[in-house]
Amino acid sequence: MLRSLLSKGSAFGLLKQAIAQASSPVEAVAPALALQSIRPLSAAAQASKAEDIIPPKNLFSVHGKYASALFVAAAKAKKLDVVGKELEQLEEVIKGNAEFRAFLKDPIISPAVKQKGLEEFFKAAGASDITVNFFAVLNENGRLGRAEKVIEAFEDLYHEYKGEVKAVVTVPYPLTDDQRTELKQSLQGFLEPGQTLTIKEKIKRSIMGGLTVDIGEKYIDLSIATRIKKIEAMLKDATLE
């Protein structure tokens, strides 16, 4: 829903309207709305010990701390799958829409105006309260520009919780269904018993051909660009001799 709305332009249009309509009353009201949104998430984080809800692993970065707080809040509300799906779609939107990405990162746009725009955007998208509240927290704390990193950290926790191993596959062009199936079968050897594999596809023209795979602590580079670099290095060494 988040992805489809933005692709049609309707939800992002609401963001633009919010910026255009910014005035002193908006500036005064939006911080209060953000604070109201923060309270449920903060309460969820504080109550996590009492209910034994803890993230599946410790993340010590700033992004990881935000992601961990979101994980706890979503788990308490029994909406981990809902939030996980929303953030997956939102990540695609941020990476695929330069205008939306600029809106999140622009330091000139005040937090109050951003809050107003985000509320309209999420309302149109039908996002869950957990996601809406969390982005209010990021906005209030000046972290909207790092939303991608926070989402990536949450996905790390979410996949760990689900017993999933994420493989990030970088290719110059989208894989066909047959290629995707063959790749998934090839990567099964990296899994432990009980684990399942999820593949995240990234398009990067500069690798020219082939692919790279980032799975767990392993990185496999089978790209044509890397092969060319190796050949160039060999030719350079041969010339020096």
N, C-alpha and C positions, 0 to 999 in steps of 0.2 A: 504493500500500500504506500509506504514512504517513497519507494522507488518510482512507482507508476505516477504518483501525484506530481513529483518534481519533474519527471520526464515530460509531462503534459504542460508544465509551466504554471499550473494553478497555484500550487502551494508556495512556490518561490515568488509568485506575484504578490502573495500576501506579505512576504518578507519585505519586498520593495515598498509596498504601501505603508508598512509600519515605519520604515525609514523616512519616507516622504512626509508622513504625517507627524513626525516627531515634534513635540512641543514641551513646554515646561510642565504641564500637568502629567504627561507621560513620564517625564524624568522623575517626578515625585512619587508616582504610584508604583512604577516597575520594581524598584528595590524592595518595597514591602511585599510585592507578590513573590519575588525571588526568595525572600526570607521565609515566607510561608511554605514555599516548596522545599526548602532545605530541611525544615524540621522533621518531616516524616523519615527522610533518609538518615538524618543524624540519630533519631530515636532507634531506628533499625540497627544501626551500627553499634550503639551503646548496649542494646539488649541482646546482642549476638552471643555473648558468653552464657547468659542465662539459659538460652535455648540451644546451646551447643551447635550453633551454625557458624562454621568457620570455612574459609576458602580452602580448596584442596591442596594448595601449596602457598608458600610465602613469596610475595613479590615486594621488593624493598625500594623500588624506584618510586618517584612521585606518581607516575602514571599507574604503577601497580597498586599504590595505596587507594587511589580513587576507584580503580577497577575492583579491588577487594571490597570496598564499601558498597559498591553497586551489587556485587555478587551476594553479599549478605542480605541487602534489602530485597533483592529479587527472590532469593531463597525463602526468606521469611514470608513473603507475599505469595509463595508458590507460583511464581511467574518467571522462573529461570528460562524456560523454553521460549516464552513470549518475548522477553527482553533480548535473549540471544538472537532471535530472528529479526527483531527490529534493528538491533545494532548492526547485524550483518547487512541489512538493506541500507541502513544509513551510511555505513562505511563505503558502499558502492556509490551512493549519491555524492558523498564528499569527494571521493577520488575521481568521479566521472563528471562532476559539474564544477568548473572553475569559478563560476560566479558565486555559487553557494559556499565553496571553500574560502573564497576571498571574504565573504560576509562574516564567516566565523573568525577569521584571522585579523580582520581589519581593526587596528587599535584606535582609529579615529571614531568609529561608531561606538557610542556610549553603551555600557552594559544595560542601561534602562531600555534603550531602543532595541538592542539585540534581544532582550527578554521579551519585549512586546512582539517582535517578529517571530521568535521561536514559539511562543504560545499559540499564535495564529497558525503557524506551520504545522505544529504537532496536532492541533485541534482538527485541522483539515485532513491530516493523515490518519487520525484515529489512533494515535500512539497511546500506550499504556501510561498510567500515572507514574509508574516507577521511572520510565524513560524520561518523561516530561520533567519530573522533579530532579532527576540527576543532571540534566542539562541546565537546569536553573542553578544548581550548585556549581557546575563548571563555569557558568557565566558569572555568577557572583564572585567567584574566586579568581577570575581572570584566566581561566584555563581552556576556554572554547577553542582557541587556536591550536591546542594540543589534543583535540578530541579524537583524532585518528589514532594517536599513540595509546590513549586510554582505552579505546575500543579494542585495539589489538591485544592489550593486556587482559581485558575482560574475556576475549575470545580464548586466550591462553588458559585462563582459569576454567572457562566453560568446557572446553574440549577435555581438559584434564579430569574434570568432574564426570563427564560422560564416558570416560574411558576411550576417548578418540585421539588418534594421532593425526595431526594436520601436516600435510605435505603441500608446500607452496611450489607450484610448477610454473616456471617462466618460459614462455614460448613466443615466437615472433608473430604467430597467427593462432586463432582459436583452434583447439583440438577438435577433431571429429569424434563422434560417439564411439567409434571403433578404437580410435587412438586412446581415448580416455579409459575405456574398458581394459585395453592391453596394458596401459601404464599402471592402472590400479592393481592388476594382477601381478605385475612385476615388482611392485612395492610391498607386497604382502610379507616378504621376508624380513622387513624392518620392524614388524609388529611383534609384541609380546602376546602370549595367550590371553584371550579376553578383550584385546584391544580391537578397535575398528578404525578404518582409514577414511579421512576426509581430504579431498583434494581442492585446493584453492588455486585457480588459474590466473596468472598474470600475463598480460600482453606487453612485450618489450621488443620493438622492431630492431633495436640495435644489436641484438644477439644474432641476427641474420638468418639463423636456422638452428635446428637441433633444439635442445632444451636444457634448463638447469632445474635441479630439484633440491629443495631445502626441507629436510625431514628430521625432526628431533635435533640431534647434535651433528648430523651429517649433511654435507653439501656436495652434490654431484653436478659437475659442470660438463655437459656434452654439447655445448653451443659451438656453432661454426666460428663465431667471433673469437672465442678462446683458442680454438684450433689454429686459426690464422695467426694469432699472436705468438703461439708456440712455434709455428713454422718460421715466422719472421725472426724470432729469437735464435732459432737454430741456424738460419741463414747468416745472421749477423755474427754468430760465434764462428761459423765456418769461414767467413770473410776475414775475420781477425786472425785466424790461424794462417 
